[in-house]
Amino acid sequence: MVYTTHYQSPLGALLLAARGDALAGLWLEGQKYFLGSLKEPAEPMEGHPVLLQAGDWLSRYFAGERPDSGELKLDPGGGEFRRTVWEELCRIPYGSVTTYGALARTVAARLGRASMSAQAVGGAVGHNPISILIPCHRVVGSDSSLTGYAGGLEKKRYLLSLEGIDVTTLSTPTRGTAL
């Protein structure tokens, strides 16, 4: 069984989901692929320990602290490839961004491959079911554009700015974004 609760954030309502003793989802209401990874029934439960921990983590994050995503047990689901991409996202430090191409090279090396498509990695980044904690917002286009955030570019800008990134140095793409 999956248990859910809502969290009110500066970005609007977030939906948190727990499966067993792990966080299984964190979505911005209305984002692309909202609830996409949940295949089983969900039941609201305000006091679930994992959901309370996730709410505490988010409160500290939005207060300007830099909590570690490793504080919570995460169960985003997905196959080996996606899980590897999501693990690499968690290694991008606060105050930093990387590109899809650089992320693809890192994932390829981890999987023992000579190369990997940045577009394939971008697909995994876009389907990240645990937004913010698995920081897919820290990935930008090779031209330093704010491309590819399922929650929308304004929310990506907000998160990066909160983490100390000067978003004025990042451009807004004219097409190809996950709005």
C-alpha positions, 0 to 999 in steps of 0.5 A: 500500500502507498500512503500520501499526504500534501505539503504546502511549499513556496512552489505550491502544493506537493504530493508526497507518497510513501511505500513501506519505510521509504519515500516513493514519490514527491510531485509538484501538483500538476507537473508532467508525469504527476503520479506516473510511477504509482501503480498501486492504490494510494491512501491519504495518511497524514501521520505516516513516519516517512511522510513526516520525515519528508515534510521536515526535510522539505521545511528545512530545505525551503528555509534555506538549509541544505539537508542531505537526500541520504537522510531519507530512504528513497524508493523511486522504483524504475529499472537499473538505468533510471535508478543509476541516473537518479543516484547520480542526480543525488551526487550533484552538490548544492550550488552546482548544475551539470548538463545532460551530456556530462550526466550521460558520460558519468552514467555511461562510465558507471554502467561500463559503457563507452558512451550514452545518449544525453537524450536517454538520460534526459528521459530518466531525469524527466521521469524522476518521481521524487522531485527536489530530493532527487535534484533533477532541477540541477541539470541544464542544457549544454548551452546553459539553458533551463531546459527539461523540468517537469514542474516548469521553468519558473519552479526550476529557477526558484529551486536553483536560486534557493540553492545559490545558483545565479539564474541570470546566467542561465538562458530560457530555451525557446523550445524543447522544454518539459513544461 
